[in-house]
Amino acid sequence: MTSPNEQTKKVDKQVEEQAIKPVAGAREPVVEAVTGALEEAMGPLADVLGRAERAYTAYLEAQKEVARAYKGNEQQVETAYEEAAQRANDACDEAIKQALKVREGAEWQAEEAYKKAREKAKEAYEESIRQTLKARSEALEQAWKVRKDTIEQAWKIFTRGPK
């Protein structure tokens, strides 16, 4: 025979099992209800998260596009600089060529002016020599005439002798 304590325990166990069975059977609909409610509650959150992910992806793509635009702009600026430098070099080269032509022209004119001045100086020198030689010749002729006249007078005086 069983003792009353054991019987009480046995009855308690049976009552507990009977109470758990309906609870266990009710668990599945509760879990499904909670899961459905969570999914419904998570739907807007998932939607917001999805939009946030798309926005972040768009942000990253925009950042890449900005970087490409900066690179493109940098290349355009570099190209513009190179073109400007080439134009400046070409203008400088042209100005140097023009300056060289002007210098050569000025040198030629200076040489021509020098030749003319030298020719005029030579002509002036030759004229001066000609005049100097003429003056000397005239002075010698005059001196010869004076000498001749003086000698003639001296001979006239000498040949006349004392009278």
Sequence and secondary structure as in RCSB ss.txt:
>XXXX:A:sequence
MTSPNEQTKKVDKQVEEQAIKPVAGAREPVVEAVTGALEEAMGPLADVLGRAERAYTAYLEAQKEVARAYKGNEQ
QVETAYEEAAQRANDACDEAIKQALKVREGAEWQAEEAYKKAREKAKEAYEESIRQTLKARSEALEQAWKVRKDT
IEQAWKIFTRGPK
>XXXX:A:secstr
   HHHHHHHHHHHHHHHHHHHHHHHHHHHHHHHHHHHHHHHHHHHHHHHHHHHHHHHHHHHHHHHHHHHHHHHH
HHHHHHHHHHHHHHHHHHHHHHHHHHHHHHHHHHHHHHHHHHHHHHHHHHHHHHHHHHHHHHHHHHHHHHHHHHH
HHHHHHHHHH   
